[in-house]
């Protein structure tokens, strides 16, 4: 059973930066991509970014494009989300997830992910 552990959340002022990490308990064998999702109070979970293990191809939601950067370290089984120019509307619990799907067209869909972390809180004050 693959376990994903997020870290790096916290409180930051608007315009600041945070870097989230997602460490897998073992090589996510059989999974093709990792994604970050977020859920704010009273709102539905939304896609943030995704990355393929094999070639590092990246995918972003329009709301974070140009501000957030997803990356991975295959040797460490770890995925990162660098968040810059943070806004109060970025406040949410951030989750990482792993999917066995290979087609990038589904990477923004939460239900295709097979493993999820417990989440880490990100709060951006105005």
C-alpha positions as CSV (number, residue, x, y, z in Angstrom):
1,X,0.0,0.0,0.0
2,X,1.5,3.3,-1.1
3,X,1.3,6.0,1.5
4,X,1.7,9.7,0.7
5,X,2.8,12.2,3.2
6,X,2.5,16.0,2.6
7,X,4.4,18.6,4.4
8,X,5.3,22.3,4.1
9,X,2.0,24.0,4.7
10,X,1.6,26.9,7.0
11,X,0.6,30.6,7.3
12,X,2.0,33.1,4.9
13,X,1.2,36.7,3.9
14,X,-0.2,37.5,0.4
15,X,2.6,37.7,-2.1
16,X,4.7,35.2,-0.2
17,X,5.9,31.7,-1.0
18,X,5.6,28.2,0.3
19,X,6.9,24.9,-0.9
20,X,4.9,21.7,-0.3
21,X,6.5,18.3,-0.4
22,X,4.8,14.9,-0.9
23,X,6.9,11.9,0.0
24,X,5.8,8.4,-1.0
25,X,6.4,5.5,1.3
26,X,7.7,3.4,-1.5
27,X,8.3,3.7,-5.2
28,X,4.9,4.4,-6.6
29,X,5.3,1.4,-8.9
30,X,2.5,1.2,-11.4
31,X,1.6,4.9,-11.1
32,X,2.3,7.2,-13.9
33,X,1.7,10.7,-12.5
34,X,1.3,12.7,-9.3
35,X,-1.1,15.4,-8.7
36,X,-1.8,18.2,-6.3
37,X,-5.4,19.1,-5.4
38,X,-6.9,21.6,-2.9
39,X,-10.1,22.1,-1.1
40,X,-11.2,25.3,0.6
41,X,-13.9,25.4,3.2
42,X,-17.3,25.1,1.7
43,X,-15.9,24.4,-1.8
44,X,-15.3,21.4,-3.9
45,X,-11.9,19.9,-4.3
46,X,-10.1,21.3,-7.3
47,X,-7.1,20.3,-9.4
48,X,-3.9,22.4,-9.0
49,X,-1.1,20.6,-10.9
50,X,0.2,17.3,-12.1
51,X,3.4,15.8,-13.2
52,X,4.4,12.6,-15.0
53,X,7.0,10.4,-13.3
54,X,8.7,9.3,-16.5
55,X,9.4,12.5,-18.4
56,X,8.4,15.3,-15.9
57,X,5.7,16.7,-18.1
58,X,3.7,19.2,-16.1
59,X,0.0,20.3,-16.2
60,X,-1.5,23.3,-14.3
61,X,-4.9,24.7,-13.5
62,X,-5.3,28.2,-15.1
63,X,-5.7,29.7,-11.6
64,X,-2.1,28.8,-10.6
65,X,-0.3,28.9,-14.0
66,X,2.7,31.1,-13.8
67,X,2.7,31.2,-10.0
68,X,3.0,27.5,-9.0
69,X,5.6,25.0,-10.1
70,X,5.4,21.3,-9.7
71,X,8.5,19.1,-9.8
72,X,9.6,15.6,-8.8
73,X,12.7,13.8,-7.5
74,X,12.4,10.2,-8.7
75,X,15.3,9.1,-6.5
76,X,13.5,10.4,-3.4
77,X,10.0,9.4,-4.5
78,X,9.0,12.9,-3.8
79,X,7.0,15.6,-5.5
80,X,7.1,19.3,-4.8
81,X,4.8,22.2,-5.3
82,X,6.5,25.6,-5.2
83,X,3.9,28.2,-4.6
84,X,4.8,31.9,-5.3
85,X,2.9,35.1,-5.4
86,X,0.3,33.5,-3.1
87,X,-3.1,35.0,-2.8
88,X,-5.8,34.7,-0.1
89,X,-7.9,32.7,-2.5
90,X,-5.1,30.0,-2.4
91,X,-6.1,29.2,1.2
92,X,-7.1,25.5,1.3
93,X,-6.1,22.1,2.4
94,X,-3.7,20.8,-0.2
95,X,-3.6,17.1,-1.1
96,X,-1.2,15.1,-3.2
97,X,-2.3,12.0,-5.0
98,X,-0.9,9.3,-7.3
99,X,-2.6,7.9,-10.4
100,X,-2.0,4.8,-12.5
101,X,-3.6,6.5,-15.5
102,X,-1.3,7.5,-18.3
103,X,-3.4,9.8,-20.4
104,X,-2.9,13.4,-19.4
105,X,-6.4,14.3,-20.3
106,X,-7.7,12.8,-17.0
107,X,-5.0,14.2,-14.7
108,X,-7.3,17.0,-13.5
109,X,-10.0,14.5,-12.5
110,X,-9.7,13.5,-8.8
111,X,-11.5,10.2,-9.1
112,X,-8.8,8.7,-11.3
113,X,-6.2,9.0,-8.6
114,X,-5.5,5.8,-6.7
115,X,-3.7,7.0,-3.6
116,X,-4.1,10.2,-1.5
117,X,-2.2,11.9,1.2
118,X,-3.8,13.3,4.4
119,X,-3.5,16.9,3.3
120,X,-1.6,20.0,4.6
121,X,-3.2,23.4,5.4
122,X,-2.1,26.5,3.5
123,X,-3.4,29.8,4.8
124,X,-2.7,33.0,3.0
125,X,-3.5,36.2,4.9
126,X,-4.3,39.5,3.2
